[in-house]
Amino acid sequence: MSAPKHSCGEPMPDSFYRRIVDNDGFGILVTDLAGNIVYANPHLCASTGYALEELIGQNRRIFQSPQTSEATFREMWDTVLAGRTWHGELFNRHKNGELIFARITITTLTEANGEASHYLAVIEELEAPLAFTKVAGSHPASPDNLTGLPNRSSLIANLDELLSTSHASGTGFALLCLDLDRFHAINQKLGSIAADQLLLEIARRISAAVRGNDMVARIGADEFVMVLNGMLDKNACDDMAARVLEQITQPVTIDGHTVEVTGSIGIARYPLDAGNADDLLGAASLAQGAAHSEGGNRYHFFDPELEAKVNAHQDVSNHLRHAIERGELRLHFQPQLSLASGQVVGVEALVRWQHATKGLIPPNAFIPIAEETGLIIAVGEWVLREACHRAKEWQDAGLPRIRMAINLSARHFHFSNLPETVAGILAETSFEAKFLELELTESSLMRDPGKAIRIFDQLKSMGVHISLDDFGTGYSSLAYLSRFAIDRLKIDQSFVRDITTNPVNASIATATIAMAHKLGKVVVAEGVETEAQMNFLRRHDCDEMQGYLFSRPVPADELQQMLKDGRHLDFGEEPVSEPQNTLLLVDDEQYILHSLKRLLRREGYRILTAGGGVEALELLALEPVQVIVSDQRMPGMSGAEFLSKAKELYPETVRISLSGYSDISTVTDAINKGAIWKYITKPWDDEALVQEIRTAFRLAHQRE
């Protein structure tokens, strides 16, 4: 068909066609091939509530409603992308959140060369089907502005109606409360418009996952509720919750970016868990909180114990608010000792709560609550002030001028006035900054490294020392570590606990010591409880330690007396030279150990004995040993396992396996890995055994 012409026969100007489109009684929308809006006529703007400038550049999904099924969208785009025109009916969304039911025609616009360039949609508003004017019964729906789903008030009204119906019929139903995990961070990353698109997609997926007679509502920014009519069976609720989580965790593509989200679901059932709408929502919310606290991406059923825990949590929180003003907080101090001199060089201040009626409340019962509620800021400032005041008193009494270490919460780094607070307390207590050490965890640094560095620089300029607590349990990034002006690293007690028996943790500890020394930092080991652990750390040049081996945390008066008495670690007299030929014999049968000692006593060796692998590892931590002879078959830990650990922990030793039981595969594997130097069978030839041990010592001396 040719274009219309003037009376003179010339084609009509473009403005003529523009006036026709602008005055059309239908809504007209043009997008590019990516779905971004390039034109909307006045009728469409009026019917959707958007000004033209608000729409240009936005994606067509700004109109999308979860009430339209995924199958409809799939059919629509399959048709359009195949080059055909699509006709259909669906729901769009007004700017105020109301639903718009419309008949839509979408076609592809092409260039002169036949290449697709744009999509054209002609939109005719229709009256919504009756099925969409009511939700979950006869109560009219109040839509959420973004998704078009029922909002909280509509949910409560329909729940009240459903509760009455269920009570009369003797039936029940389940309520699922879903909260998206870490949505605030996603919102910050995407921006509000893209985050809204994500919420629309999540709403659509939830609606598609539930049954046709179930209700879905949006009651918060990223909080949705599903009411499952007639569903009480636990297994059925399990299946539904798992299906919803599976749907929402599928990747979502928004403006070319792939986003993955997870959610936490709490499940409450009527009449099992509550008898009214508010209590039922509360029960589901408590269960949802439990799912979130367990890591998210899971569901949790309501349990009456949850309510008891929350009430106890609230009770602790309420009382903690008044603990400082009532003078109920106390400080205990745990000494930190030099592993070179054995002297106390510092103390760590640890807060305790002496409740007026409940007695001494342990830190793990109130510190996490203080963190959650923000009370940790007030508690931390009290600890800082009290510890500095106490340390100044000790100095004034003529006691050693030791370091005072104080833990800071990650929350302190949300406030830029931390240096000012520290400076004020130091001035108030007349305590010198060079004796103050602030302990921080890795996680507190990683939340905002740039801000942490700025605060570090201010604290360091005052002369305050900084230590990194629980090293190895968080990010452990060497790149970050090199950026922070840290004076000390504290090896977490989880690594120290089995440092003499676990080669992996021993390697982490020794590598940390070596790395820290290369960076010019001091290393403190936490949780040292045995002499073997202490000797292992000394042997590997750890600088300081704290732990029950020397002292538990004690009240201020006990610590003061400890300093007054000059209590310290006694390492004993250091030998002029270490014994050169120390032999360790390991066997669970005592007569074997006696036989070997009799055979070898004329060789002049210093002989140590152990009845098993664990005892032998303790001895190795305490004593320098060159050669080990171990039985293979022992309870608890086989000889091959023990010798493998000995090889990892003390690679300079020469290790011999002596056994009457041949577990060829295990022994061969140990030999191939270098854990066993020689394998000798029982009964042994005395002369041959003596000769092998002599050779082993020669090899050991070559390795020194």
Secondary structure, DSSP 4 states (H G I P E B T S, - for coil): -PPPB-TTSPBPPHHHHHHHHHT-SSEEEEEETTSBEEEE-HHHHHHHT--HHHHTTSBGGGGB-TTS-HHHHHHHHHHHHTT--EEEEEEEE-TTS-EEEEEEEEEEEE-TTS-EEEEEEEEEE-PPPGGGSB-SSSSBP-B-TTT-SB-HHHHHHHHHHHHHHHHHHT--EEEEEEEETTHHHHHHHH-HHHHHHHHHHHHHHHHHHS-TT-EEEEEETTEEEEEEET---HHHHHHHHHHHHHHHTS-EEETTEEE---EEEEEEEETTT-SSHHHHHHHHHHHHHHHHHTTSSEEEE--HHHHHHHHHHHHHHHHHHHHTTTT-EEEEEEEEEETTT--EEEEEEEEEEEETTTEEEPHHHHHHHHHHHTTHHHHHHHHHHHHHHHHHHHHHTT----EEEEE--GGGGG-TTHHHHHHHHHHHHT--GGGEEEEEEHHHHHTSHHHHHHHHHHHHHHT-EEEEEEETSS---HHHHHHS---EEEE-HHHHTTTTT-HHHHHHHHHHHHHHHHTT-EEEE----SHHHHHHHHHTT--EE-STTT---EEHHHHHHHHHHT------PPPSS--S-EEEEE-S-HHHHHHHHHHHGGGT-EEEEESSHHHHHHHHHHS--SEEEE-S--SSS-HHHHHHHHHHH-TTSEEEEEESS--HHHHHHHHHTTS-SEEEESSPPHHHHHHHHHHHHHHHHHH-
